[in-house]
Amino acid sequence: MHKNVAAPVWSAWGGPPDHPLWNATFSSAVPASLVAAFASSLASPVPLARAVWNIPAAPASISPSQPL
């Protein structure tokens, strides 16, 4: 049996369980350090500094169907 390295092995989502506002899925090809950094950023109490010009206009501009 061959392992499918593109298969999702870890995922997270935010918002209501029946209609999440966002999701992230990581395959086994993603380094564990990147998944750990992602999880750490979600748990951090430090506010995210953003300026008006670097906030996406719509979530549709970010493709959730593309694996990292």
mmCIF file of the N, C-alpha and C atoms, coordinates in Angstrom:
data_MODEL
# 
_entry.id   MODEL 
# 
loop_
_atom_site.group_PDB 
_atom_site.id 
_atom_site.type_symbol 
_atom_site.label_atom_id 
_atom_site.label_alt_id 
_atom_site.label_comp_id 
_atom_site.label_asym_id 
_atom_site.label_entity_id 
_atom_site.label_seq_id 
_atom_site.pdbx_PDB_ins_code 
_atom_site.Cartn_x 
_atom_site.Cartn_y 
_atom_site.Cartn_z 
_atom_site.occupancy 
_atom_site.B_iso_or_equiv 
_atom_site.pdbx_formal_charge 
_atom_site.auth_seq_id 
_atom_site.auth_comp_id 
_atom_site.auth_asym_id 
_atom_site.auth_atom_id 
_atom_site.pdbx_PDB_model_num 
ATOM 1   N N  . MET A 1 1  ? 0.844   -1.176 0.000  1.00 0.00 ? 1  MET A N  1 
ATOM 2   C CA . MET A 1 1  ? 0.000   0.000  0.000  1.00 0.00 ? 1  MET A CA 1 
ATOM 3   C C  . MET A 1 1  ? 0.889   1.239  0.000  1.00 0.00 ? 1  MET A C  1 
ATOM 4   N N  . HIS A 1 2  ? 0.591   2.185  -0.878 1.00 0.00 ? 2  HIS A N  1 
ATOM 5   C CA . HIS A 1 2  ? 1.358   3.418  -0.970 1.00 0.00 ? 2  HIS A CA 1 
ATOM 6   C C  . HIS A 1 2  ? 0.665   4.520  -0.186 1.00 0.00 ? 2  HIS A C  1 
ATOM 7   N N  . LYS A 1 3  ? 1.465   5.298  0.508  1.00 0.00 ? 3  LYS A N  1 
ATOM 8   C CA . LYS A 1 3  ? 0.914   6.417  1.275  1.00 0.00 ? 3  LYS A CA 1 
ATOM 9   C C  . LYS A 1 3  ? 0.663   7.591  0.333  1.00 0.00 ? 3  LYS A C  1 
ATOM 10  N N  . ASN A 1 4  ? -0.500  8.173  0.412  1.00 0.00 ? 4  ASN A N  1 
ATOM 11  C CA . ASN A 1 4  ? -0.847  9.355  -0.379 1.00 0.00 ? 4  ASN A CA 1 
ATOM 12  C C  . ASN A 1 4  ? -0.365  10.578 0.395  1.00 0.00 ? 4  ASN A C  1 
ATOM 13  N N  . VAL A 1 5  ? 0.777   11.174 -0.004 1.00 0.00 ? 5  VAL A N  1 
ATOM 14  C CA . VAL A 1 5  ? 1.347   12.295 0.743  1.00 0.00 ? 5  VAL A CA 1 
ATOM 15  C C  . VAL A 1 5  ? 0.513   13.561 0.609  1.00 0.00 ? 5  VAL A C  1 
ATOM 16  N N  . ALA A 1 6  ? -0.404  13.596 -0.347 1.00 0.00 ? 6  ALA A N  1 
ATOM 17  C CA . ALA A 1 6  ? -1.244  14.778 -0.514 1.00 0.00 ? 6  ALA A CA 1 
ATOM 18  C C  . ALA A 1 6  ? -2.528  14.690 0.313  1.00 0.00 ? 6  ALA A C  1 
ATOM 19  N N  . ALA A 1 7  ? -2.792  13.550 0.930  1.00 0.00 ? 7  ALA A N  1 
ATOM 20  C CA . ALA A 1 7  ? -4.018  13.405 1.716  1.00 0.00 ? 7  ALA A CA 1 
ATOM 21  C C  . ALA A 1 7  ? -3.940  14.265 2.977  1.00 0.00 ? 7  ALA A C  1 
ATOM 22  N N  . PRO A 1 8  ? -5.035  14.954 3.323  1.00 0.00 ? 8  PRO A N  1 
ATOM 23  C CA . PRO A 1 8  ? -5.022  15.776 4.529  1.00 0.00 ? 8  PRO A CA 1 
ATOM 24  C C  . PRO A 1 8  ? -4.819  14.920 5.770  1.00 0.00 ? 8  PRO A C  1 
ATOM 25  N N  . VAL A 1 9  ? -3.974  15.389 6.654  1.00 0.00 ? 9  VAL A N  1 
ATOM 26  C CA . VAL A 1 9  ? -3.736  14.666 7.893  1.00 0.00 ? 9  VAL A CA 1 
ATOM 27  C C  . VAL A 1 9  ? -4.038  15.538 9.114  1.00 0.00 ? 9  VAL A C  1 
ATOM 28  N N  . TRP A 1 10 ? -4.233  16.830 8.902  1.00 0.00 ? 10 TRP A N  1 
ATOM 29  C CA . TRP A 1 10 ? -4.501  17.746 10.007 1.00 0.00 ? 10 TRP A CA 1 
ATOM 30  C C  . TRP A 1 10 ? -5.354  18.875 9.470  1.00 0.00 ? 10 TRP A C  1 
ATOM 31  N N  . SER A 1 11 ? -6.386  19.248 10.203 1.00 0.00 ? 11 SER A N  1 
ATOM 32  C CA . SER A 1 11 ? -7.219  20.357 9.761  1.00 0.00 ? 11 SER A CA 1 
ATOM 33  C C  . SER A 1 11 ? -7.716  21.154 10.955 1.00 0.00 ? 11 SER A C  1 
ATOM 34  N N  . ALA A 1 12 ? -8.066  22.403 10.703 1.00 0.00 ? 12 ALA A N  1 
ATOM 35  C CA . ALA A 1 12 ? -8.618  23.304 11.715 1.00 0.00 ? 12 ALA A CA 1 
ATOM 36  C C  . ALA A 1 12 ? -9.662  24.165 11.041 1.00 0.00 ? 12 ALA A C  1 
ATOM 37  N N  . TRP A 1 13 ? -10.605 24.625 11.803 1.00 0.00 ? 13 TRP A N  1 
ATOM 38  C CA . TRP A 1 13 ? -11.622 25.515 11.258 1.00 0.00 ? 13 TRP A CA 1 
ATOM 39  C C  . TRP A 1 13 ? -12.096 26.452 12.356 1.00 0.00 ? 13 TRP A C  1 
ATOM 40  N N  . GLY A 1 14 ? -12.715 27.551 11.950 1.00 0.00 ? 14 GLY A N  1 
ATOM 41  C CA . GLY A 1 14 ? -13.222 28.525 12.901 1.00 0.00 ? 14 GLY A CA 1 
ATOM 42  C C  . GLY A 1 14 ? -14.601 29.001 12.510 1.00 0.00 ? 14 GLY A C  1 
ATOM 43  N N  . GLY A 1 15 ? -15.385 29.284 13.502 1.00 0.00 ? 15 GLY A N  1 
ATOM 44  C CA . GLY A 1 15 ? -16.757 29.720 13.271 1.00 0.00 ? 15 GLY A CA 1 
ATOM 45  C C  . GLY A 1 15 ? -17.730 28.658 13.733 1.00 0.00 ? 15 GLY A C  1 
ATOM 46  N N  . PRO A 1 16 ? -19.000 28.824 13.398 1.00 0.00 ? 16 PRO A N  1 
ATOM 47  C CA . PRO A 1 16 ? -20.000 27.830 13.800 1.00 0.00 ? 16 PRO A CA 1 
ATOM 48  C C  . PRO A 1 16 ? -19.680 26.459 13.216 1.00 0.00 ? 16 PRO A C  1 
ATOM 49  N N  . PRO A 1 17 ? -19.864 25.389 13.990 1.00 0.00 ? 17 PRO A N  1 
ATOM 50  C CA . PRO A 1 17 ? -19.530 24.046 13.492 1.00 0.00 ? 17 PRO A CA 1 
ATOM 51  C C  . PRO A 1 17 ? -20.274 23.660 12.216 1.00 0.00 ? 17 PRO A C  1 
ATOM 52  N N  . ASP A 1 18 ? -21.528 24.098 12.069 1.00 0.00 ? 18 ASP A N  1 
ATOM 53  C CA . ASP A 1 18 ? -22.289 23.713 10.884 1.00 0.00 ? 18 ASP A CA 1 
ATOM 54  C C  . ASP A 1 18 ? -21.993 24.576 9.660  1.00 0.00 ? 18 ASP A C  1 
ATOM 55  N N  . HIS A 1 19 ? -21.326 25.717 9.850  1.00 0.00 ? 19 HIS A N  1 
ATOM 56  C CA . HIS A 1 19 ? -20.981 26.593 8.719  1.00 0.00 ? 19 HIS A CA 1 
ATOM 57  C C  . HIS A 1 19 ? -19.718 27.388 9.074  1.00 0.00 ? 19 HIS A C  1 
ATOM 58  N N  . PRO A 1 20 ? -18.544 26.725 9.058  1.00 0.00 ? 20 PRO A N  1 
ATOM 59  C CA . PRO A 1 20 ? -17.307 27.413 9.444  1.00 0.00 ? 20 PRO A CA 1 
ATOM 60  C C  . PRO A 1 20 ? -17.005 28.606 8.543  1.00 0.00 ? 20 PRO A C  1 
ATOM 61  N N  . LEU A 1 21 ? -16.428 29.639 9.125  1.00 0.00 ? 21 LEU A N  1 
ATOM 62  C CA . LEU A 1 21 ? -16.062 30.836 8.382  1.00 0.00 ? 21 LEU A CA 1 
ATOM 63  C C  . LEU A 1 21 ? -14.735 30.651 7.650  1.00 0.00 ? 21 LEU A C  1 
ATOM 64  N N  . TRP A 1 22 ? -13.890 29.758 8.131  1.00 0.00 ? 22 TRP A N  1 
ATOM 65  C CA . TRP A 1 22 ? -12.608 29.482 7.491  1.00 0.00 ? 22 TRP A CA 1 
ATOM 66  C C  . TRP A 1 22 ? -12.185 28.066 7.836  1.00 0.00 ? 22 TRP A C  1 
ATOM 67  N N  . ASN A 1 23 ? -11.263 27.520 7.053  1.00 0.00 ? 23 ASN A N  1 
ATOM 68  C CA . ASN A 1 23 ? -10.678 26.220 7.367  1.00 0.00 ? 23 ASN A CA 1 
ATOM 69  C C  . ASN A 1 23 ? -9.264  26.149 6.815  1.00 0.00 ? 23 ASN A C  1 
ATOM 70  N N  . ALA A 1 24 ? -8.491  25.290 7.415  1.00 0.00 ? 24 ALA A N  1 
ATOM 71  C CA . ALA A 1 24 ? -7.116  25.034 6.959  1.00 0.00 ? 24 ALA A CA 1 
ATOM 72  C C  . ALA A 1 24 ? -6.890  23.534 7.025  1.00 0.00 ? 24 ALA A C  1 
ATOM 73  N N  . THR A 1 25 ? -6.311  22.992 5.983  1.00 0.00 ? 25 THR A N  1 
ATOM 74  C CA . THR A 1 25 ? -6.006  21.567 5.929  1.00 0.00 ? 25 THR A CA 1 
ATOM 75  C C  . THR A 1 25 ? -4.549  21.403 5.517  1.00 0.00 ? 25 THR A C  1 
ATOM 76  N N  . PHE A 1 26 ? -3.840  20.562 6.235  1.00 0.00 ? 26 PHE A N  1 
ATOM 77  C CA . PHE A 1 26 ? -2.427  20.323 5.962  1.00 0.00 ? 26 PHE A CA 1 
ATOM 78  C C  . PHE A 1 26 ? -2.230  18.858 5.597  1.00 0.00 ? 26 PHE A C  1 
ATOM 79  N N  . SER A 1 27 ? -1.417  18.604 4.588  1.00 0.00 ? 27 SER A N  1 
ATOM 80  C CA . SER A 1 27 ? -1.100  17.233 4.192  1.00 0.00 ? 27 SER A CA 1 
ATOM 81  C C  . SER A 1 27 ? 0.155   16.781 4.935  1.00 0.00 ? 27 SER A C  1 
ATOM 82  N N  . SER A 1 28 ? 0.479   15.527 4.777  1.00 0.00 ? 28 SER A N  1 
ATOM 83  C CA . SER A 1 28 ? 1.678   14.992 5.423  1.00 0.00 ? 28 SER A CA 1 
ATOM 84  C C  . SER A 1 28 ? 2.952   15.571 4.812  1.00 0.00 ? 28 SER A C  1 
ATOM 85  N N  . ALA A 1 29 ? 2.831   16.249 3.661  1.00 0.00 ? 29 ALA A N  1 
ATOM 86  C CA . ALA A 1 29 ? 3.994   16.870 3.027  1.00 0.00 ? 29 ALA A CA 1 
ATOM 87  C C  . ALA A 1 29 ? 4.368   18.198 3.683  1.00 0.00 ? 29 ALA A C  1 
ATOM 88  N N  . VAL A 1 30 ? 3.468   18.754 4.492  1.00 0.00 ? 30 VAL A N  1 
ATOM 89  C CA . VAL A 1 30 ? 3.744   20.028 5.164  1.00 0.00 ? 30 VAL A CA 1 
ATOM 90  C C  . VAL A 1 30 ? 4.627   19.759 6.374  1.00 0.00 ? 30 VAL A C  1 
ATOM 91  N N  . PRO A 1 31 ? 5.720   20.505 6.526  1.00 0.00 ? 31 PRO A N  1 
ATOM 92  C CA . PRO A 1 31 ? 6.598   20.304 7.681  1.00 0.00 ? 31 PRO A CA 1 
ATOM 93  C C  . PRO A 1 31 ? 5.851   20.538 8.997  1.00 0.00 ? 31 PRO A C  1 
ATOM 94  N N  . ALA A 1 32 ? 6.133   19.692 9.975  1.00 0.00 ? 32 ALA A N  1 
ATOM 95  C CA . ALA A 1 32 ? 5.486   19.805 11.283 1.00 0.00 ? 32 ALA A CA 1 
ATOM 96  C C  . ALA A 1 32 ? 5.720   21.176 11.900 1.00 0.00 ? 32 ALA A C  1 
ATOM 97  N N  . SER A 1 33 ? 6.867   21.789 11.616 1.00 0.00 ? 33 SER A N  1 
ATOM 98  C CA . SER A 1 33 ? 7.164   23.111 12.180 1.00 0.00 ? 33 SER A CA 1 
ATOM 99  C C  . SER A 1 33 ? 6.199   24.172 11.643 1.00 0.00 ? 33 SER A C  1 
ATOM 100 N N  . LEU A 1 34 ? 5.750   24.031 10.392 1.00 0.00 ? 34 LEU A N  1 
ATOM 101 C CA . LEU A 1 34 ? 4.789   24.974 9.826  1.00 0.00 ? 34 LEU A CA 1 
ATOM 102 C C  . LEU A 1 34 ? 3.414   24.795 10.470 1.00 0.00 ? 34 LEU A C  1 
ATOM 103 N N  . VAL A 1 35 ? 2.998   23.552 10.669 1.00 0.00 ? 35 VAL A N  1 
ATOM 104 C CA . VAL A 1 35 ? 1.724   23.288 11.342 1.00 0.00 ? 35 VAL A CA 1 
ATOM 105 C C  . VAL A 1 35 ? 1.781   23.821 12.771 1.00 0.00 ? 35 VAL A C  1 
ATOM 106 N N  . ALA A 1 36 ? 2.903   23.619 13.450 1.00 0.00 ? 36 ALA A N  1 
ATOM 107 C CA . ALA A 1 36 ? 3.059   24.115 14.821 1.00 0.00 ? 36 ALA A CA 1 
ATOM 108 C C  . ALA A 1 36 ? 3.015   25.637 14.866 1.00 0.00 ? 36 ALA A C  1 
ATOM 109 N N  . ALA A 1 37 ? 3.638   26.302 13.905 1.00 0.00 ? 37 ALA A N  1 
ATOM 110 C CA . ALA A 1 37 ? 3.614   27.768 13.861 1.00 0.00 ? 37 ALA A CA 1 
ATOM 111 C C  . ALA A 1 37 ? 2.197   28.270 13.617 1.00 0.00 ? 37 ALA A C  1 
ATOM 112 N N  . PHE A 1 38 ? 1.445   27.590 12.756 1.00 0.00 ? 38 PHE A N  1 
ATOM 113 C CA . PHE A 1 38 ? 0.059   27.953 12.494 1.00 0.00 ? 38 PHE A CA 1 
ATOM 114 C C  . PHE A 1 38 ? -0.769  27.829 13.771 1.00 0.00 ? 38 PHE A C  1 
ATOM 115 N N  . ALA A 1 39 ? -0.653  26.699 14.444 1.00 0.00 ? 39 ALA A N  1 
ATOM 116 C CA . ALA A 1 39 ? -1.413  26.474 15.677 1.00 0.00 ? 39 ALA A CA 1 
ATOM 117 C C  . ALA A 1 39 ? -1.016  27.474 16.760 1.00 0.00 ? 39 ALA A C  1 
ATOM 118 N N  . SER A 1 40 ? 0.255   27.772 16.851 1.00 0.00 ? 40 SER A N  1 
ATOM 119 C CA . SER A 1 40 ? 0.741   28.745 17.828 1.00 0.00 ? 40 SER A CA 1 
ATOM 120 C C  . SER A 1 40 ? 0.175   30.137 17.560 1.00 0.00 ? 40 SER A C  1 
ATOM 121 N N  . SER A 1 41 ? 0.078   30.501 16.286 1.00 0.00 ? 41 SER A N  1 
ATOM 122 C CA . SER A 1 41 ? -0.465  31.820 15.950 1.00 0.00 ? 41 SER A CA 1 
ATOM 123 C C  . SER A 1 41 ? -1.946  31.923 16.306 1.00 0.00 ? 41 SER A C  1 
ATOM 124 N N  . LEU A 1 42 ? -2.675  30.819 16.219 1.00 0.00 ? 42 LEU A N  1 
ATOM 125 C CA . LEU A 1 42 ? -4.087  30.837 16.609 1.00 0.00 ? 42 LEU A CA 1 
ATOM 126 C C  . LEU A 1 42 ? -4.246  30.998 18.114 1.00 0.00 ? 42 LEU A C  1 
ATOM 127 N N  . ALA A 1 43 ? -3.328  30.427 18.871 1.00 0.00 ? 43 ALA A N  1 
ATOM 128 C CA . ALA A 1 43 ? -3.420  30.462 20.331 1.00 0.00 ? 43 ALA A CA 1 
ATOM 129 C C  . ALA A 1 43 ? -2.817  31.722 20.940 1.00 0.00 ? 43 ALA A C  1 
ATOM 130 N N  . SER A 1 44 ? -2.085  32.489 20.156 1.00 0.00 ? 44 SER A N  1 
ATOM 131 C CA . SER A 1 44 ? -1.407  33.672 20.669 1.00 0.00 ? 44 SER A CA 1 
ATOM 132 C C  . SER A 1 44 ? -2.391  34.782 21.032 1.00 0.00 ? 44 SER A C  1 
ATOM 133 N N  . PRO A 1 45 ? -2.203  35.420 22.203 1.00 0.00 ? 45 PRO A N  1 
ATOM 134 C CA . PRO A 1 45 ? -3.057  36.542 22.584 1.00 0.00 ? 45 PRO A CA 1 
ATOM 135 C C  . PRO A 1 45 ? -2.607  37.867 21.959 1.00 0.00 ? 45 PRO A C  1 
ATOM 136 N N  . VAL A 1 46 ? -1.480  37.842 21.247 1.00 0.00 ? 46 VAL A N  1 
ATOM 137 C CA . VAL A 1 46 ? -0.951  39.061 20.635 1.00 0.00 ? 46 VAL A CA 1 
ATOM 138 C C  . VAL A 1 46 ? -1.839  39.475 19.463 1.00 0.00 ? 46 VAL A C  1 
ATOM 139 N N  . PRO A 1 47 ? -2.296  40.736 19.445 1.00 0.00 ? 47 PRO A N  1 
ATOM 140 C CA . PRO A 1 47 ? -3.144  41.168 18.326 1.00 0.00 ? 47 PRO A CA 1 
ATOM 141 C C  . PRO A 1 47 ? -2.371  41.206 17.012 1.00 0.00 ? 47 PRO A C  1 
ATOM 142 N N  . LEU A 1 48 ? -3.080  40.968 15.935 1.00 0.00 ? 48 LEU A N  1 
ATOM 143 C CA . LEU A 1 48 ? -2.494  41.000 14.602 1.00 0.00 ? 48 LEU A CA 1 
ATOM 144 C C  . LEU A 1 48 ? -2.620  42.412 14.054 1.00 0.00 ? 48 LEU A C  1 
ATOM 145 N N  . ALA A 1 49 ? -1.492  43.034 13.779 1.00 0.00 ? 49 ALA A N  1 
ATOM 146 C CA . ALA A 1 49 ? -1.502  44.396 13.238 1.00 0.00 ? 49 ALA A CA 1 
ATOM 147 C C  . ALA A 1 49 ? -1.714  44.340 11.738 1.00 0.00 ? 49 ALA A C  1 
ATOM 148 N N  . ARG A 1 50 ? -2.743  45.011 11.268 1.00 0.00 ? 50 ARG A N  1 
ATOM 149 C CA . ARG A 1 50 ? -3.021  45.073 9.830  1.00 0.00 ? 50 ARG A CA 1 
ATOM 150 C C  . ARG A 1 50 ? -3.391  46.494 9.456  1.00 0.00 ? 50 ARG A C  1 
ATOM 151 N N  . ALA A 1 51 ? -3.033  46.849 8.267  1.00 0.00 ? 51 ALA A N  1 
ATOM 152 C CA . ALA A 1 51 ? -3.440  48.134 7.716  1.00 0.00 ? 51 ALA A CA 1 
ATOM 153 C C  . ALA A 1 51 ? -4.581  47.867 6.732  1.00 0.00 ? 51 ALA A C  1 
ATOM 154 N N  . VAL A 1 52 ? -5.367  48.876 6.451  1.00 0.00 ? 52 VAL A N  1 
ATOM 155 C CA . VAL A 1 52 ? -6.518  48.713 5.565  1.00 0.00 ? 52 VAL A CA 1 
ATOM 156 C C  . VAL A 1 52 ? -6.106  48.149 4.213  1.00 0.00 ? 52 VAL A C  1 
ATOM 157 N N  . TRP A 1 53 ? -4.978  48.536 3.693  1.00 0.00 ? 53 TRP A N  1 
ATOM 158 C CA . TRP A 1 53 ? -4.576  48.104 2.350  1.00 0.00 ? 53 TRP A CA 1 
ATOM 159 C C  . TRP A 1 53 ? -4.093  46.659 2.279  1.00 0.00 ? 53 TRP A C  1 
ATOM 160 N N  . ASN A 1 54 ? -3.843  45.979 3.397  1.00 0.00 ? 54 ASN A N  1 
ATOM 161 C CA . ASN A 1 54 ? -3.401  44.596 3.282  1.00 0.00 ? 54 ASN A CA 1 
ATOM 162 C C  . ASN A 1 54 ? -4.404  43.583 3.837  1.00 0.00 ? 54 ASN A C  1 
ATOM 163 N N  . ILE A 1 55 ? -5.656  44.010 4.009  1.00 0.00 ? 55 ILE A N  1 
ATOM 164 C CA . ILE A 1 55 ? -6.730  43.092 4.385  1.00 0.00 ? 55 ILE A CA 1 
ATOM 165 C C  . ILE A 1 55 ? -7.429  42.663 3.101  1.00 0.00 ? 55 ILE A C  1 
ATOM 166 N N  . PRO A 1 56 ? -7.584  41.350 2.882  1.00 0.00 ? 56 PRO A N  1 
ATOM 167 C CA . PRO A 1 56 ? -8.252  40.902 1.661  1.00 0.00 ? 56 PRO A CA 1 
ATOM 168 C C  . PRO A 1 56 ? -9.657  41.494 1.548  1.00 0.00 ? 56 PRO A C  1 
ATOM 169 N N  . ALA A 1 57 ? -10.042 41.891 0.349  1.00 0.00 ? 57 ALA A N  1 
ATOM 170 C CA . ALA A 1 57 ? -11.364 42.489 0.123  1.00 0.00 ? 57 ALA A CA 1 
ATOM 171 C C  . ALA A 1 57 ? -12.471 41.475 0.370  1.00 0.00 ? 57 ALA A C  1 
ATOM 172 N N  . ALA A 1 58 ? -12.229 40.216 0.030  1.00 0.00 ? 58 ALA A N  1 
ATOM 173 C CA . ALA A 1 58 ? -13.234 39.180 0.212  1.00 0.00 ? 58 ALA A CA 1 
ATOM 174 C C  . ALA A 1 58 ? -12.527 37.846 0.470  1.00 0.00 ? 58 ALA A C  1 
ATOM 175 N N  . PRO A 1 59 ? -13.106 37.016 1.336  1.00 0.00 ? 59 PRO A N  1 
ATOM 176 C CA . PRO A 1 59 ? -12.497 35.699 1.562  1.00 0.00 ? 59 PRO A CA 1 
ATOM 177 C C  . PRO A 1 59 ? -12.360 34.878 0.282  1.00 0.00 ? 59 PRO A C  1 
ATOM 178 N N  . ALA A 1 60 ? -13.181 35.162 -0.717 1.00 0.00 ? 60 ALA A N  1 
ATOM 179 C CA . ALA A 1 60 ? -13.097 34.411 -1.975 1.00 0.00 ? 60 ALA A CA 1 
ATOM 180 C C  . ALA A 1 60 ? -11.769 34.638 -2.683 1.00 0.00 ? 60 ALA A C  1 
ATOM 181 N N  . SER A 1 61 ? -11.065 35.723 -2.344 1.00 0.00 ? 61 SER A N  1 
ATOM 182 C CA . SER A 1 61 ? -9.781  35.973 -2.974 1.00 0.00 ? 61 SER A CA 1 
ATOM 183 C C  . SER A 1 61 ? -8.700  35.015 -2.479 1.00 0.00 ? 61 SER A C  1 
ATOM 184 N N  . ILE A 1 62 ? -8.989  34.328 -1.379 1.00 0.00 ? 62 ILE A N  1 
ATOM 185 C CA . ILE A 1 62 ? -8.070  33.335 -0.839 1.00 0.00 ? 62 ILE A CA 1 
ATOM 186 C C  . ILE A 1 62 ? -8.670  31.970 -1.147 1.00 0.00 ? 62 ILE A C  1 
ATOM 187 N N  . SER A 1 63 ? -7.946  31.149 -1.863 1.00 0.00 ? 63 SER A N  1 
ATOM 188 C CA . SER A 1 63 ? -8.493  29.876 -2.316 1.00 0.00 ? 63 SER A CA 1 
ATOM 189 C C  . SER A 1 63 ? -8.341  28.802 -1.242 1.00 0.00 ? 63 SER A C  1 
ATOM 190 N N  . PRO A 1 64 ? -9.442  28.419 -0.569 1.00 0.00 ? 64 PRO A N  1 
ATOM 191 C CA . PRO A 1 64 ? -9.346  27.395 0.474  1.00 0.00 ? 64 PRO A CA 1 
ATOM 192 C C  . PRO A 1 64 ? -9.170  25.987 -0.090 1.00 0.00 ? 64 PRO A C  1 
ATOM 193 N N  . SER A 1 65 ? -9.326  25.835 -1.394 1.00 0.00 ? 65 SER A N  1 
ATOM 194 C CA . SER A 1 65 ? -9.227  24.503 -1.965 1.00 0.00 ? 65 SER A CA 1 
ATOM 195 C C  . SER A 1 65 ? -7.792  24.130 -2.338 1.00 0.00 ? 65 SER A C  1 
ATOM 196 N N  . GLN A 1 66 ? -6.865  25.043 -2.182 1.00 0.00 ? 66 GLN A N  1 
ATOM 197 C CA . GLN A 1 66 ? -5.474  24.763 -2.525 1.00 0.00 ? 66 GLN A CA 1 
ATOM 198 C C  . GLN A 1 66 ? -4.726  24.262 -1.293 1.00 0.00 ? 66 GLN A C  1 
ATOM 199 N N  . PRO A 1 67 ? -4.232  23.026 -1.280 1.00 0.00 ? 67 PRO A N  1 
ATOM 200 C CA . PRO A 1 67 ? -3.463  22.537 -0.130 1.00 0.00 ? 67 PRO A CA 1 
ATOM 201 C C  . PRO A 1 67 ? -2.144  23.283 -0.005 1.00 0.00 ? 67 PRO A C  1 
ATOM 202 N N  . LEU A 1 68 ? -1.687  23.419 1.217  1.00 0.00 ? 68 LEU A N  1 
ATOM 203 C CA . LEU A 1 68 ? -0.387  24.086 1.458  1.00 0.00 ? 68 LEU A CA 1 
ATOM 204 C C  . LEU A 1 68 ? 0.741   23.136 1.193  1.00 0.00 ? 68 LEU A C  1 
# 
